[in-house]
Amino acid sequence: MAHVDPQWSLRDHSQEGWQIRAEVCPKWIRVKFDGRFIADSKQVLIVTETGRLPVYYFPKKDVNLDVFKPSEKQVNDPNKGNQLFWHISSGGRTVENAVWSYSGAHQEAVYLQDHYSFSWNKVDAWYEEEEEIFVHARDPYSRVDAIPASRHVQIELDGVIVADSKRPVILYETGLTPRYYLHQEDVHLDLLKPVDLTTRCPYKGVASYWTASVNGREYNDLVWSYKSPLPEVHEVEGLLCFYHESVDALYVDGVRWSLSADDRLPYRNIERG
């Protein structure tokens, strides 16, 4: 196996416009299945490549091969090589094609040889150190800042100002539009009703949702909040955020917010918050 620099390794297929980067992650990463850890490493690779979310790859020595069952599935990846799959079988439970590795990895991704990765949602839980993480591996080049502000934020639905605040917490996240988190006292809570929906974010935690109802018109799953956010964004705890792409108007310091289709920022995942 080729040596991977402890900071980063980058290869570029200039003709295809494809790049891959691998770093030795300093965090202790574990994967749980059927009540036990089947991958446990302090030398995991975090791999990012063009057009894909970050992925953890575990050294062979740090995975429990006893729970792997060979799959017939194979994929010829033009950039990385022959992708082989395994099922996970433990405790009478089998999940198909939940693990993969590369046989004869191409030169540009040779450091993936003898490493295994897992389909995120086909295992029971992922941990960074002692903290459970959700949705996908955290990108080491993404930043999330929750900053208390004195901007004047107003939310309008069907001609009614349903939120009016001069003390928002603005959440800035790499690659995403800013989000305005508002104190509950600054929102007309009588116009909101909780719904049975939660989403998870690797950077913020588990969000709960509300639907807004104004003048007989419903705005489904329009508002969310983090009851127990991750420590990095503790400033948004219990605050309410409106999905401002779906409100009738958002005003910030008296200026109506707008974002043309050509200017829209790409979403990292389907989680709104």
N, C-alpha and C positions, 0 to 999 in steps of 0.2 A: 504494500500500500504506500502511496506517495505521502510524504510529510505535508501536513497542513500547518501553515504558519499560525501561531497562537492568536494573532490579531485577525488576519483575514487572508483569504485567497480568492482571486478574481480571474475568471477567464472570459474572453469575449469572442463570440462568433460574429465578426463584424459584418459578414455578408448576410447572415440571417437576422442580425440585430438582437441576438440572444446573449444574455449574461447570466452567470451563476457565481454566487459568493458563498463561501463556507467559512465559519468561524468556530473555534472551540469556545463553547459557552461557559462562562465561569460559574453558572448556577447549577445546583443539584436538581436534576430533572427525573421524575418518576412517572410511571404509567401503572394504573391499578385496573385489575380485571378479576372478577370473582373473589373479591375480598383480599387480594394479595397483589404485591407489586411484581409485574412481569418484565418490567424494564426499570433499571435503577442505575443512573450514571452521573458522575461528576466530570465527565469528559465528552458530553454530548456535542454533536455538531449542530449548529443552527444554520440552515441553508436557505438562501433566498435566490430566486431566479426570475427572469423577466416574466411579468404577467401572472405570478403566483404568490400566494401567501407564504410566510415563513414556515419552515418545516424542521422538526427535530429529527436527527438521525443518531441512533444509539450504536456504539461499538458492539461487535458481536459478543464480547466477553461480558457485557452488561445487560444482556437480555436472557430470558428463560426460554431456551429453545425447546424445552420439553413440552410446552403447551402449543407449539407450532405444528400444523399438519399441512403437508404440501398441497397446493392448489394447481389445477391445470391451467389457470389463467396466466398468460404472459403477454407483455406489451413491449413492442420494439420502440423505444423512445429515441428519436433521431438525434437528440443532443446528449443523452446520458447513457444509453446502452440498453441491454435487454433487462426489462423489469420483471422480476419473479414475485409471485404472491404466495402467501400462506394463510390458512384459516387459524383462528385461535380456538382451542378446545380445552375447557377446564370445568370441573364440577358438573359434568353432564350438560354443559352449555357450549355450543359451537357458533362462532361468528365467522362468516365466510369472507375471504379476501380482505382481511383486516390488517395484514402486515405485508410489507414489500421490501425488496432489496434489489441490487443491480449485479448481474453477472457479466463480467467482461466490460465494466464501465469504461466509457470513452475517456480519452486523455483529459478532456476538459473537466470531467467530473470523477476522475480516478479515485479521489479521496472518499467517494461514497462506497467503494468496494468494502465488503465485510462490515457494512453498517445496515441497520434496519430502522424502518419508520412505520408508524401506525396510523390508520385512518382515525381521525380525531374522535368521531362520534361512534365508532365501533368498540371503543373501550369504555370503562366505567368512569374513570377520572384521570386527570393530569395534575401534577404538582410541580411548582417551582419552589424549592426549599420546602417549607411547611404550608404554603399557600396554594389552594386549589385554583387552577386557571381554566378559562373557558374559551371555546370557539376555535382558537388557533394559537400557535406559538406567538409570543410577543415579538414584534419587530424591534431589534435593538436600535434601529434608525428612525423609529417613530417616537414622537414626544407628545405628552399630554399635560397641559397646564390648566388648572382651574384657578382663575384669578378674580378676587372680589373687585367690583367696579362701581362707579357712580353713574354709569350711562342711564339714560331714561328710556326704558323699554316698554312698549305698549303692544298688546296683541288684540287684533280686531277679528270678530266672527260675526258675519251677517249684520254689520253695522254697529255691533255692540263691543265696547272695550271690555274684554274679559280678564285682562291682566294689565297692571300699571305699576311699574317698579322703577325706583331710582337706586336700587342696591342689588343689581344682579350679580351672579357669579358667572363669568364668561369662561367657557371651556374651549380651549384652542387645542386642536388635535391635528397632527401632521396629515395633510392631504384631504382634510374635511373642512366644511364650512363651520364657522364658530357657532356654538350653542349657548343660549341664554337661559341660565337656571335661576328661577325666581322663588322668593320666599312665599310660603303658602298664604300669608297674610296679605300679599299683594295680588292674589288671584281670586276670582269669584268661584269659590269651591262649590257653591250651590248649583253651578252649571256643569259640574263634572260628576261622572259616576264611574266607579272602578269596574274594570273588566278582567276576565280570566285570561290574562296574557302576561307572560314574562319573557324577557330576552336576556341573553348573557353577552357580555363584552369582555374580552381579555384584559382590557385596560381599566375598566370601571366597575365591573361586577354584574349583579343581577338587577334588572329594571322591572318595575311594575307599571301598569298602564291604566289610563282613564280615557273614556269617551266624553266629548263635550256635546252639549245639547243647547242650542240657542234658537229661539223663535220656531221651534218645531223641527229644526234641521239638526241632524246628527253628524258629528265629525269623529269617525271611529278611530280609536287607538291613537288619539292626537297628542296626548300628554303622557310623559313618563317621569319616573323618579327612582332614585337609588336610596333605598332605606338603609342599607349598610354597604356603602361603596368601598372599594379598595382604598387602602391608606393613601395612595398617591393622589387621589382626588377627593379626600375627605371633605373638602369645602362644599361639595354639592349634596351632602347628606340631607335627605328629606326635602330638598328643593324640587320644584316642578319645572319641566322643560317642555315647550310646545314644538311640535314638528313643523317648523315655520314654512316649509315648502307647501304645507297643506292648509295653512290659515288664510283668511281673506286678506289680511295685511299685518305686517310687522313693522313697527316704527322704532328706530334707534336714534335717540337725540333728535326726534322730529323728522327724520329722513326715512322714507318708506324703503324697506329692504326689497331688493329684486336681484335675480340671478338668471341671466339668459341661458338658454339650452347650451349655447356654445361655451359658456363660462362655467358650467356645472363641474364641481369637483368630484372625482371618482370616489365611490364608497368602498371602504375596506371589506365590509360584509353587510348582511342585511340588517344588522342591529342598528337602530336609529340613533341611540344616544351617544 
